[in-house]
Amino acid sequence: MYVCSCFGITEQQVRQHADKGACTPRQIASACKAGTDCGGCVRRIQALLGRGACPRRELAEQGESDVLAPDVAFMPASAAAKERAAA
């Protein structure tokens, strides 16, 4: 089932990114852009992520500063919209 219709991101893709360490909607957005356009899917992403343990979050709380840094560059929604319009 699609979570983000703007970018065609499915629940399975969100879960795969979560399995790789994405713990927050912002980290999911950094990985696949879901939630960066209209924002309508952010609550669904939050629900999929749940409130379970997150190893990366636990490391950050222990003082590791770069563990929550995104693996993929984040593109703001306005830039993504401009990029799509130019295509």
All heavy atoms as an XYZ file, in Angstrom:
629
protein
N       0.835     -1.171      0.000
C       0.000      0.000      0.000
C       0.891      1.250      0.000
O       1.906      1.293      0.688
C      -0.897     -0.022      1.231
C      -1.721      1.217      1.386
S      -2.771      1.079      2.845
C      -4.224      1.801      2.186
N       0.468      2.251     -0.758
C       1.236      3.489     -0.823
C       1.065      4.318      0.438
O      -0.025      4.457      0.974
C       0.822      4.327     -2.030
C       1.363      3.785     -3.321
C       0.577      3.022     -4.164
C       2.684      4.012     -3.680
C       1.079      2.504     -5.341
C       3.197      3.502     -4.849
C       2.398      2.748     -5.682
O       2.904      2.242     -6.833
N       2.168      4.857      0.909
C       2.169      5.779      2.038
C       2.238      7.202      1.504
O       1.497      8.071      1.912
C       3.379      5.514      2.975
C       3.486      6.574      4.035
C       3.270      4.150      3.587
N       3.140      7.418      0.557
C       3.367      8.742     -0.028
C       3.039      8.668     -1.517
O       3.802      8.105     -2.301
C       4.824      9.166      0.167
S       5.248     10.732     -0.626
N       1.903      9.232     -1.887
C       1.519      9.198     -3.295
C       2.299     10.229     -4.109
O       2.436     10.077     -5.320
C       0.013      9.413     -3.451
O      -0.374     10.626     -2.868
N       2.837     11.249     -3.471
C       3.626     12.257     -4.191
C       4.874     11.638     -4.819
O       5.262     11.995     -5.929
C       4.035     13.397     -3.265
S       2.655     14.360     -2.636
N       5.514     10.713     -4.098
C       6.747     10.100     -4.577
C       6.618      8.589     -4.780
O       7.611      7.924     -5.069
C       7.905     10.409     -3.617
C       8.266     11.855     -3.602
C       7.884     12.676     -2.553
C       8.970     12.428     -4.650
C       8.206     14.023     -2.548
C       9.293     13.768     -4.654
C       8.918     14.573     -3.599
N       5.423      8.035     -4.619
C       5.206      6.615     -4.850
C       5.929      5.710     -3.870
O       6.436      4.665     -4.242
N       5.957      6.097     -2.595
C       6.647      5.325     -1.564
C       5.640      4.419     -0.852
O       4.589      4.874     -0.415
C       7.345      6.251     -0.541
C       8.276      7.241     -1.248
C       8.082      5.432      0.510
C       9.381      6.604     -2.054
N       5.986      3.158     -0.737
C       5.095      2.177     -0.121
C       5.435      1.939      1.355
O       6.505      2.322      1.818
C       5.195      0.824     -0.856
O       6.525      0.309     -0.685
C       4.859      0.963     -2.329
N       4.508      1.276      2.040
C       4.760      0.897      3.437
C       6.007      0.028      3.528
O       6.813      0.192      4.442
C       3.569      0.117      3.998
C       2.353      0.951      4.262
C       1.210      0.140      4.857
O       1.393     -1.066      5.162
O       0.131      0.720      5.030
N       6.158     -0.881      2.587
C       7.318     -1.774      2.599
C       8.617     -0.984      2.489
O       9.589     -1.278      3.194
C       7.221     -2.776      1.450
C       8.384     -3.746      1.420
C       8.275     -4.744      0.274
O       7.370     -4.661     -0.544
N       9.199     -5.674      0.234
N       8.648      0.044      1.648
C       9.862      0.854      1.516
C      10.154      1.608      2.807
O      11.311      1.700      3.223
C       9.720      1.829      0.347
C       9.765      1.149     -1.006
C       9.406      2.092     -2.124
O       8.302      2.621     -2.163
N      10.345      2.298     -3.025
N       9.125      2.133      3.454
C       9.315      2.827      4.734
C       9.878      1.859      5.758
O      10.829      2.179      6.479
C       8.003      3.470      5.229
C       8.145      3.975      6.662
C       7.579      4.598      4.304
N       9.337      0.646      5.803
C       9.830     -0.362      6.756
C      11.277     -0.753      6.454
O      12.073     -0.971      7.373
C       8.922     -1.582      6.744
C       7.594     -1.321      7.421
C       6.772     -2.595      7.583
N       5.510     -2.281      8.206
C       4.344     -2.278      7.572
N       4.271     -2.601      6.296
N       3.240     -1.967      8.216
N      11.635     -0.821      5.174
C      13.014     -1.141      4.810
C      13.967     -0.053      5.298
O      15.035     -0.356      5.835
C      13.148     -1.318      3.295
C      12.528     -2.585      2.785
C      12.487     -2.652      1.269
O      12.659     -1.649      0.575
N      12.247     -3.837      0.743
N      13.583      1.207      5.129
C      14.425      2.305      5.615
C      14.503      2.277      7.146
O      15.560      2.550      7.724
C      13.904      3.656      5.126
C      14.078      3.860      3.662
N      15.317      3.885      3.051
C      13.172      4.046      2.671
C      15.170      4.077      1.756
N      13.874      4.174      1.500
N      13.398      1.928      7.792
C      13.399      1.819      9.252
C      14.321      0.690      9.699
O      15.062      0.837     10.675
C      11.981      1.597      9.769
N      14.301     -0.419      8.975
C      15.190     -1.545      9.303
C      16.660     -1.165      9.153
O      17.527     -1.706      9.830
C      14.893     -2.754      8.419
C      13.565     -3.413      8.751
O      13.017     -3.145      9.851
O      13.066     -4.181      7.908
N      16.938     -0.207      8.271
C      18.309      0.260      8.054
C      18.706      1.342      9.049
O      19.823      1.834      9.009
C      18.469      0.780      6.632
C      18.361     -0.306      5.585
C      18.499      0.278      4.204
C      18.317     -0.786      3.137
N      18.365     -0.197      1.790
N      17.766      1.749      9.930
C      18.114      2.688     10.984
C      17.362      3.986     11.006
O      17.561      4.792     11.905
N      16.490      4.255     10.055
C      15.703      5.494     10.084
C      14.667      5.386     11.196
O      13.874      4.447     11.217
C      15.027      5.736      8.744
N      14.688      6.339     12.125
C      13.825      6.267     13.304
C      12.738      7.334     13.317
O      11.824      7.259     14.124
C      14.652      6.444     14.573
S      15.949      5.234     14.769
N      12.864      8.325     12.469
C      11.936      9.454     12.486
C      11.436      9.735     11.073
O      12.083      9.362     10.086
C      12.621     10.730     13.014
O      13.627     11.126     12.080
C      13.232     10.510     14.385
N      10.300     10.417     10.952
C       9.821     10.805      9.625
C      10.856     11.641      8.857
O      10.982     11.498      7.640
C       8.560     11.622      9.920
C       8.061     11.044     11.203
C       9.310     10.739     11.987
N      11.611     12.453      9.551
C      12.643     13.264      8.882
C      13.727     12.367      8.273
O      14.222     12.618      7.178
C      13.256     14.258      9.854
C      14.312     15.140      9.181
C      14.726     16.256     10.057
N      13.628     17.216     10.077
C      13.611     18.305     10.797
N      14.614     18.605     11.576
N      12.578     19.126     10.763
N      14.110     11.323      8.984
C      15.111     10.400      8.450
C      14.553      9.596      7.275
O      15.271      9.325      6.321
C      15.621      9.476      9.555
C      16.449     10.220     10.569
C      16.755      9.397     11.798
O      16.176      8.334     12.012
N      17.663      9.897     12.612
N      13.276      9.241      7.339
C      12.627      8.584      6.198
C      12.624      9.546      5.010
O      12.945      9.156      3.881
C      11.189      8.145      6.549
C      11.195      7.067      7.639
C      10.436      7.691      5.308
C      11.785      5.735      7.231
N      12.314     10.805      5.254
C      12.309     11.808      4.183
C      13.693     11.954      3.559
O      13.823     12.081      2.338
C      11.827     13.157      4.726
N      14.702     11.918      4.376
C      16.069     12.021      3.866
C      16.427     10.824      2.996
O      17.185     10.953      2.038
C      17.069     12.127      5.016
O      16.902     13.332      5.701
N      15.874      9.674      3.320
C      16.190      8.461      2.589
C      15.426      8.342      1.276
O      15.958      7.847      0.291
C      15.911      7.244      3.463
N      14.159      8.815      1.244
C      13.343      8.556      0.050
C      12.412      9.701     -0.354
O      11.604      9.524     -1.255
C      12.528      7.290      0.243
S      11.315      7.385      1.589
N      12.481     10.830      0.322
C      11.688     12.030      0.042
C      10.236     11.953      0.521
O       9.509     12.920      0.400
C      11.705     12.395     -1.440
C      13.056     12.767     -1.973
C      12.932     13.222     -3.407
C      14.284     13.541     -3.981
N      14.185     13.953     -5.380
N       9.798     10.810      1.039
C       8.425     10.706      1.523
C       8.180     11.754      2.600
O       8.970     11.910      3.520
C       8.165      9.313      2.086
N       7.108     12.490      2.467
C       6.752     13.515      3.444
C       7.298     14.888      3.149
O       7.041     15.833      3.890
N       8.033     15.048      2.052
C       8.654     16.347      1.769
C       7.857     17.207      0.800
O       8.221     18.348      0.569
C      10.068     16.172      1.199
O       9.999     15.456     -0.035
C      10.972     15.449      2.177
N       6.776     16.686      0.231
C       6.014     17.496     -0.714
C       4.770     18.058     -0.026
O       4.819     19.137      0.526
C       5.666     16.676     -1.961
C       5.258     17.539     -3.141
O       5.705     18.700     -3.207
O       4.490     17.052     -3.991
N       3.677     17.328     -0.017
C       2.449     17.857      0.589
C       2.398     17.634      2.092
O       1.682     18.327      2.806
C       1.219     17.262     -0.092
S       0.830     15.561      0.396
N       3.142     16.635      2.591
C       3.178     16.356      4.024
C       2.033     15.505      4.524
O       1.966     15.185      5.708
N       1.127     15.104      3.647
C      -0.024     14.324      4.059
C       0.297     12.944      4.585
O      -0.519     12.325      5.264
N       1.482     12.440      4.308
C       1.835     11.081      4.716
C       2.645     11.035      6.012
O       2.927      9.950      6.521
C       2.622     10.401      3.603
S       4.149     11.250      3.167
N       3.000     12.164      6.558
C       3.898     12.181      7.718
C       3.303     11.427      8.901
O       3.996     10.651      9.569
C       4.280     13.626      8.107
C       5.078     13.649      9.399
C       5.062     14.275      6.979
N       2.021     11.588      9.156
C       1.407     10.886     10.290
C       1.375      9.381     10.062
O       1.547      8.603     10.985
C       0.009     11.418     10.564
C       0.056     12.788     11.187
C      -1.280     13.216     11.668
N      -1.155     14.533     12.291
C      -2.160     15.255     12.678
N      -3.384     14.811     12.517
N      -1.955     16.421     13.235
N       1.166      8.958      8.819
C       1.182      7.525      8.508
C       2.591      6.973      8.706
O       2.769      5.875      9.228
C       0.702      7.293      7.077
C       0.686      5.860      6.667
C      -0.393      5.072      7.402
N      -0.292      3.664      7.030
C      -0.331      2.662      7.874
N      -0.506      2.892      9.153
N      -0.222      1.438      7.460
N       3.604      7.743      8.302
C       4.991      7.326      8.507
C       5.279      7.204      9.999
O       5.888      6.230     10.440
C       5.967      8.296      7.820
C       5.821      8.199      6.297
C       7.408      8.033      8.250
C       6.531      9.291      5.530
N       4.810      8.174     10.783
C       4.996      8.113     12.237
C       4.356      6.847     12.801
O       4.935      6.179     13.657
C       4.372      9.337     12.911
C       5.148     10.597     12.697
C       4.427     11.827     13.233
O       3.192     11.907     13.174
N       5.183     12.776     13.737
N       3.171      6.508     12.312
C       2.482      5.315     12.796
C       3.256      4.048     12.426
O       3.345      3.117     13.233
C       1.066      5.265     12.225
N       3.817      4.011     11.224
C       4.594      2.845     10.809
C       5.864      2.694     11.638
O       6.283      1.582     11.953
C       4.959      2.942      9.328
C       3.814      2.717      8.352
C       4.248      3.078      6.937
C       3.341      1.287      8.412
N       6.480      3.812     11.979
C       7.706      3.765     12.778
C       7.425      3.384     14.218
O       8.265      2.781     14.882
C       8.435      5.110     12.723
C       8.976      5.517     11.365
C       9.533      6.935     11.428
C      10.023      4.543     10.880
N       6.266      3.757     14.710
C       5.880      3.436     16.074
C       6.777      4.119     17.093
O       7.508      5.059     16.794
N       6.740      3.623     18.293
C       7.528      4.196     19.378
C       8.511      3.184     19.936
O       8.900      3.251     21.081
C       6.618      4.708     20.486
C       5.741      5.845     20.043
C       5.029      6.431     21.235
N       4.172      7.514     20.825
C       4.476      8.791     20.962
N       5.620      9.132     21.502
N       3.650      9.721     20.574
N       8.888      2.229     19.115
C       9.805      1.188     19.567
C      11.215      1.701     19.756
O      11.525      2.864     19.531
N      12.066      0.807     20.172
C      13.475      1.142     20.384
C      14.127      1.504     19.056
O      13.809      0.935     18.020
C      14.200     -0.032     21.016
N      15.012      2.457     19.120
C      15.738      2.890     17.929
C      17.215      2.956     18.286
O      17.635      3.843     19.034
C      15.240      4.253     17.469
S      16.176      4.898     16.077
N      18.012      2.037     17.761
C      19.439      2.019     18.114
C      20.142      3.335     17.807
O      20.964      3.791     18.591
C      20.008      0.885     17.258
C      18.852      0.053     16.866
C      17.656      0.962     16.869
N      19.813      3.967     16.694
C      20.481      5.222     16.331
C      20.096      6.333     17.311
O      20.909      7.151     17.680
C      20.126      5.621     14.905
C      20.749      4.675     13.888
C      20.311      4.970     12.506
N      20.978      6.157     12.003
C      20.658      6.739     10.861
N      19.712      6.261     10.113
N      21.307      7.812     10.470
N      18.835      6.352     17.738
C      18.400      7.368     18.699
C      19.093      7.145     20.039
O      19.523      8.085     20.692
C      16.884      7.322     18.866
C      16.357      8.446     19.742
C      14.841      8.421     19.903
N      14.161      8.427     18.624
C      13.222      7.545     18.274
N      12.858      6.587     19.105
N      12.643      7.605     17.104
N      19.211      5.882     20.442
C      19.881      5.573     21.707
C      21.342      6.009     21.675
O      21.852      6.549     22.656
C      19.759      4.081     22.006
C      18.337      3.674     22.335
C      18.115      2.173     22.317
O      19.104      1.420     22.194
O      16.958      1.754     22.412
N      22.027      5.820     20.550
C      23.413      6.272     20.421
C      23.497      7.795     20.495
O      24.408      8.348     21.101
C      24.024      5.777     19.114
C      24.365      4.294     19.062
C      24.805      3.908     17.656
C      25.427      3.940     20.071
N      22.537      8.465     19.878
C      22.535      9.929     19.898
C      22.367     10.447     21.324
O      23.001     11.425     21.720
C      21.425     10.475     18.999
N      21.513      9.778     22.084
C      21.306     10.192     23.472
C      22.554      9.975     24.320
O      22.747     10.627     25.327
C      20.104      9.452     24.051
C      18.788      9.918     23.455
C      17.612      9.046     23.863
O      17.819      8.021     24.559
O      16.488      9.385     23.464
N      23.407      9.051     23.888
C      24.650      8.785     24.611
C      25.762      9.734     24.200
O      26.877      9.645     24.692
C      25.094      7.345     24.368
C      24.161      6.327     24.967
C      24.529      4.909     24.548
O      25.517      4.693     23.873
N      23.726      3.949     24.951
N      25.478     10.632     23.252
C      26.470     11.626     22.874
C      27.114     11.443     21.521
O      27.960     12.234     21.130
N      26.746     10.428     20.774
C      27.272     10.245     19.420
C      26.589     11.268     18.526
O      25.401     11.187     18.272
C      26.995      8.825     18.912
C      27.625      7.744     19.747
C      29.137      7.675     19.568
O      29.632      8.068     18.507
O      29.806      7.238     20.508
N      27.310     12.246     18.026
C      26.698     13.379     17.336
C      26.271     13.091     15.907
O      25.315     13.682     15.424
C      27.646     14.573     17.339
O      28.842     14.238     16.658
N      26.932     12.212     15.193
C      26.626     12.052     13.781
C      25.783     10.824     13.452
O      25.528     10.552     12.295
C      27.910     12.014     12.954
C      28.817     10.859     13.321
O      28.696     10.352     14.456
O      29.635     10.474     12.474
N      25.277     10.087     14.413
C      24.525      8.870     14.120
C      23.170      9.151     13.490
O      22.630      8.320     12.792
C      24.326      7.969     15.364
C      25.633      7.392     15.801
C      23.628      8.700     16.467
N      22.614     10.321     13.731
C      21.323     10.644     13.147
C      21.462     11.451     11.860
O      20.475     11.845     11.272
C      20.448     11.411     14.145
C      20.054     10.620     15.391
C      19.184     11.460     16.305
C      19.350      9.335     15.039
N      22.680     11.667     11.413
C      22.881     12.379     10.152
C      22.312     11.542      9.022
O      22.495     10.334      8.988
C      24.365     12.633      9.921
N      21.582     12.175      8.102
C      20.976     11.403      7.015
C      22.027     10.804      6.096
O      23.083     11.391      5.871
C      20.124     12.436      6.284
C      20.732     13.752      6.622
C      21.315     13.599      8.010
N      21.709      9.625      5.564
C      22.589      8.972      4.616
C      22.451      9.581      3.223
O      23.333      9.477      2.395
C      22.263      7.478      4.532
C      22.508      6.776      5.860
O      23.415      7.219      6.590
O      21.798      5.817      6.154
N      21.314     10.198      2.979
C      21.023     10.802      1.679
C      20.709     12.269      1.913
O      20.052     12.619      2.879
C      19.812     10.094      1.032
C      19.464     10.726     -0.292
C      20.082      8.620      0.873
N      21.150     13.121      1.039
C      20.913     14.561      1.192
C      19.418     14.853      1.165
O      18.679     14.315      0.345
C      21.623     15.325      0.089
N      18.963     15.707      2.041
C      17.570     16.099      2.129
C      17.304     17.228      1.147
O      18.063     18.181      1.059
C      17.251     16.565      3.556
C      15.850     17.079      3.718
C      14.785     16.205      3.727
C      15.605     18.419      3.842
C      13.502     16.670      3.878
C      14.322     18.896      3.990
C      13.271     18.019      4.011
N      16.221     17.111      0.403
C      15.838     18.155     -0.532
C      14.517     18.752     -0.045
O      13.525     18.036      0.057
C      15.645     17.595     -1.940
C      15.263     18.660     -2.949
S      14.969     18.001     -4.608
C      16.560     17.366     -5.014
N      14.489     20.046      0.292
C      13.249     20.665      0.748
C      12.144     20.513     -0.292
O      12.405     20.391     -1.483
C      13.622     22.135      0.930
C      15.104     22.149      1.037
C      15.589     20.974      0.250
N      10.905     20.524      0.176
C       9.765     20.323     -0.710
C       9.746     21.319     -1.856
O       9.444     20.967     -2.985
C       8.474     20.411      0.100
N      10.078     22.573     -1.587
C      10.040     23.579     -2.649
C      11.048     23.259     -3.751
O      10.762     23.410     -4.933
C      10.299     24.972     -2.083
O      11.549     25.004     -1.429
N      12.218     22.771     -3.373
C      13.229     22.409     -4.366
C      12.792     21.179     -5.147
O      13.002     21.089     -6.357
C      14.571     22.164     -3.687
N      12.166     20.224     -4.459
C      11.686     19.022     -5.134
C      10.601     19.381     -6.136
O      10.565     18.852     -7.243
C      11.160     18.020     -4.116
N       9.697     20.288     -5.756
C       8.639     20.717     -6.662
C       9.215     21.416     -7.880
O       8.775     21.203     -9.015
C       7.653     21.620     -5.931
N      10.214     22.268     -7.675
C      10.851     22.955     -8.793
C      11.537     21.973     -9.722
O      11.493     22.107    -10.935
C      11.867     23.986     -8.282
C      11.227     25.187     -7.645
C      12.285     26.131     -7.095
C      11.660     27.258     -6.315
N      12.662     28.119     -5.686
N      12.176     20.957     -9.126
C      12.869     19.945     -9.916
C      11.877     19.165    -10.766
O      12.138     18.904    -11.941
C      13.630     19.011     -8.985
C      14.517     18.028     -9.723
C      15.339     17.212     -8.769
O      16.338     17.737     -8.249
O      14.975     16.043     -8.547
N      10.727     18.812    -10.198
C       9.704     18.086    -10.974
C       9.134     18.962    -12.078
O       8.858     18.491    -13.165
C       8.584     17.598    -10.049
C       8.945     16.364     -9.267
C       7.718     15.711     -8.659
N       6.855     16.631     -7.953
C       7.020     16.987     -6.696
N       8.000     16.499     -5.987
N       6.179     17.841     -6.126
N       8.915     20.240    -11.790
C       8.357     21.158    -12.781
C       9.309     21.350    -13.953
O       8.877     21.523    -15.095
C       8.031     22.496    -12.127
N      10.596     21.303    -13.677
C      11.602     21.502    -14.729
C      11.723     20.278    -15.629
O      12.173     20.390    -16.772
C      12.968     21.824    -14.112
N      11.297     19.129    -15.123
C      11.441     17.879    -15.898
C      10.415     17.711    -16.968
O       9.540     18.246    -17.298
C      11.373     16.682    -14.971
